[in-house]
Amino acid sequence: MGREVKGLEDDSNESLANRPGVLMVGSSNVGKRTLLSRLLDVDFEEASDSLTEVLCYGWTIDTKYYTADVSVWMAHLVDGFSIGTLPMSNKLSALVLVFDMNQPSTFATLQDFVCQIDIQKFEILLCIGNKVDLLPGHPAHIEYRRLLQKRAESSSDPQPEFYDYGISESEGSSLLGGEEPSWDLRRSCLEWCIQHNIEYIEACASNSEFDKCLSVDGDSQGVERLYGALSAHMWPGMILKSGNMTAVPYPTGKEGVLLY
């Protein structure tokens, strides 16, 4: 099955393939596009129906200490997908695996994919369990409930259900029912990530406020942790805020280019 790389038609766009890259992969409908939208702070156009299309975006990481131009690639894990067929396969520094916490099959797909590649070639390995807000009984629901309670108390039109549950009944999940959460998938993912030296991150890409309520032992999770892990890397071509520039093994491209 062929893979179409969207947007690499002209010289300026081809430069993105020469930047150090981040590859985000996962099954369809696990929230990859939403994660990227929040990470890059960009509103994307309507999603393409093509599962074989590889999307590429330009991103300038701008921290307190440096700036770095990188490329971010997103692909669906479908039959026939191979990293080796991508134009920037030898320039990838980070691999971000995404699955749906409520769909075990999407995690199994990641496991199968990792078995077929050499993950040691990546300097950053992340696995994101997304859609945590749909997991009943997750501890973050408590923090989210407090947030909504504070908002209701300060609102001129408070909703009474916030005081009892922390969320509206219309949301349909979290603390409303007596259902016990199944932690089997979470436990399996943690063990698998430890085995493969992959950092595990939980996220709620579709709800930024819930996402910010996520933490493990006081450390941030969600999109904030994803950004933190990527921005902590020593990217080739990074420019230090002091004015010094690191060695540039890869040519950098035009800043701010967005491909769709």
Secondary structure, 3 states (H helix, E strand, C coil): CCCEEECCCCHHHHHHHHCCEEEEEECCCCCHHHHHHHHHCCCCCCCCCCCCEEEEEEEEEECCCEEEEEEEEEEECCCCCCHHHCCCHHHEEEEEEEEECCCHHHHHHHHHHHHCCCHHHCCEEEEEEECHHHCCCCCHHHHHHHHHHHHHHHCCCCCCHHHHHCCCHHHCCCCCCCCCCCCHHHHHHHHHHHHCCCEEEECCCCCHHHHHCCEECCEECHHHHHHHHHHCCCCCCCEECCCCECCCCCCCCCCCCCCC
